[in-house]
Amino acid sequence: MGGFGFQLLGVDGRARRGRLTTSRGEVETPAFMPVGTAGAVKAVTPEELRECGADIVLCNTYHLYLRPGHEVVAELGGLHRFMSWDGPILTDSGGFQAFSMAELRELDDRGVTFRSHLDGSMHLLTPAKSMEIQSALGSDIAMVFDECPALPAPREAVAEAVDRTTRWARECREHYRGPGVVFGIVQGGTWPDLRERSARELIDLDFPGYAVGGTNVGEPREEIARIAALTAEMLPHDRPRYLMGIGRPEDLVDAVAAGVDMFDCVMPTRNARNGTLFTSRGKINIKQRRYLNDPRPVEEDCRCHACRKYSRGYLRHLFLAREILGSRLNTIHNLTHYLDLMARMREAISAGRFEAFLEGFRSALPRGTPRREGIGIDPANDQPDAPCFELLSRSRHRSPASSPVSCMTTMWGWRRRATALASRRKRSTK
Amino acid sequence: MGGFGFQLLGVDGRARRGRLTTSRGEVETPAFMPVGTAGAVKAVTPEELRECGADIVLCNTYHLYLRPGHEVVAELGGLHRFMSWDGPILTDSGGFQAFSMAELRELDDRGVTFRSHLDGSMHLLTPAKSMEIQSALGSDIAMVFDECPALPAPREAVAEAVDRTTRWARECREHYRGPGVVFGIVQGGTWPDLRERSARELIDLDFPGYAVGGTNVGEPREEIARIAALTAEMLPHDRPRYLMGIGRPEDLVDAVAAGVDMFDCVMPTRNARNGTLFTSRGKINIKQRRYLNDPRPVEEDCRCHACRKYSRGYLRHLFLAREILGSRLNTIHNLTHYLDLMARMREAISAGRFEAFLEGFRSALPRGTPRREGIGIDPANDQPDAPCFELLSRSRHRSPASSPVSCMTTMWGWRRRATALASRRKRSTK
């Protein structure tokens, strides 16, 4: 089991302070994992990630499988050596991206057949294949291959996804050969009883950690936080809980308050490249003219390299001049902001003053900052590349006419067709 | 004079070992200046520049004047503070870019009137204005505002440019108010006697340093090295000599052998972003399939961060995945390669074994590497963004149909029109 462990160091209300142990080092929780999609956290080096405060990074199986290929990464010494990051790595299963990014995809009980968005080649991703890829990459925490239906969806479709997710989770456990561990993923959409069934079935399989999946895939925004809290409650106290693909700083705070331990999101890195910078008093858009000759750092008491060395005026200039250095410095600031937020939460929980932290955090945000409009999606961000998920913005890039909603509608349309096909097949084989 | 000085520490043949002193620190010569066009050497931080071995950087007056504006830079504490580089900065005069990048431009005895390529606003750049801008930026070495005619050009046009360059050089001296010093620029095209006249007239004005200008602007390629060597000979021994905008590693070596002390070129940084990496055995194009699973660094004994930490396979992957980190690591490698080459030349000159260095350098290059096909332009680079000058590739970006040659033709057509207009005006005022 690759020296994996989880220690619950303390609780404060529902908020938890813990420590993951892996053969690549420890991860203090609650933890935020910067996203290194294709084997690089965009614009920054591993040394800079450490300086920002990262203990662990997430990489995407789908991207690395297609390019350069998991065998190539293995030949080059595995993902850690490939990207020169010696800390723990969590990889997702590839299923979510195969559902959402590939041009053509078909789901059946075996897995997902899809056409690569890079070269048009056809691929079949199955639970066994996903485990093989994640093993070849050498990830410390692999994720089970799950079915993540787009919402809104009829209850039967979500129930069926729960069934399939459990079956596939079992297959994943059987096929996984290390070097790390595998986490289960709870599905069930917005139905508490389906969430509960999914959680129970996965707990029976005894995974060393559990993720809350299937949030932020089209359901009404206020549902996401509710579901995350609800699902966290169902999971065993002695295992880490990971809310996938979430979100804004206020979403992380809410989810930690609900008992979640781990997070990942492209928001700090992607928004940085779009010029949106996080501060404890809300976001600033660095391209605004008011920063033209502003000599102040992004945030006065921020310890990051960008704030120690550069003015808002310079960062604005770099953004407008499309200088790569601008993306770098903005990324360093946003990651430091996220990772310092996690550190402050850990301290508050350890000290038994998380409630006070919550109040301080919320009162520092500008009035009118909506707190529940949706974890992970940021409607106030006016950049074309803003939504949190790779899924949404990539789909939009391919087809300017589509929106996150229509992308989800398409996903759901496909899901419905697949379900119909599957039941027809079932009927014909009876 | 801003504490400026130049010390000739030794010579070996015509090659010179020297040291520039400025109030911002010393520069060991022969020196290569990385180009930080808009107040940032693309993709890298000042800390990384130091680690690569840079003593001094070059920034472009034209770019910084248009965006964010020299007054803004001054308000933010000057260019050094703006970009967080505490070493010496050399700025060009802005004339070359105004001639070549702006949409509409007209030359007369006052200066260049041009339309900004950014927002269409009209500007008049004069010798006095160029000095004002470079003073506001706070550069340690400012360059005179010169006329740089595109070649081929009739002798009369080049002679006229020499006259105007001398007149403008005098104006620059009169208007410059510090904080640094101003270098003169020798024009004269490919005519030795015009070069000599230009050099003599500028020497009479007693500049603390001299540049060889007007090379690599359309003349036959073999001419560039000849002109550089010829002009270097005409310049005073106790002043630094700067060959502007040149070039490939082999061009730097040839020019150092001819007695040149200072260089700048976008080639190491631009080619890096295009995936072309310099090694002592010639260039490699990192996107080639042969590097797919190559575990070796770009160059075995290179001390740079990219070579110490990453494989060719990873750098190829980053390039194909268009990761910003790829541009960063490639830039760090190429700059280190250039700056280490300068350091090796300095050592060789100091030790009196520059001839042996030359032989070793040339024999390490792959057979058939053309040595004189043109300083600064690299015909073997198959990237769309390859030529050395901002001028060439920017023009090409704006108009896909044009090429470096047609861009030069256009420049020349404009120059011819301007000359015709000027002589008509002269005639009419007689």
Interface residues (C-beta under 8 A of the other chain):
Chain A: A38 G39 A40 K42 A43 V44 T45 H63 R67 P68 V72 E75 L76 G77 F82 M83 S84 L292 N293 P295 H305 K309 Y310 S311 G313 Y314 R316 H317 L318 L320 A321 E323 I324 L325 G326 S327 R328
Chain B: A38 G39 A40 K42 A43 V44 T45 H63 R67 P68 V72 E75 L76 G77 F82 M83 S84 L292 N293 P295 H305 K309 Y310 S311 G313 Y314 R316 H317 L318 L320 A321 E323 I324 L325 G326 S327 R328
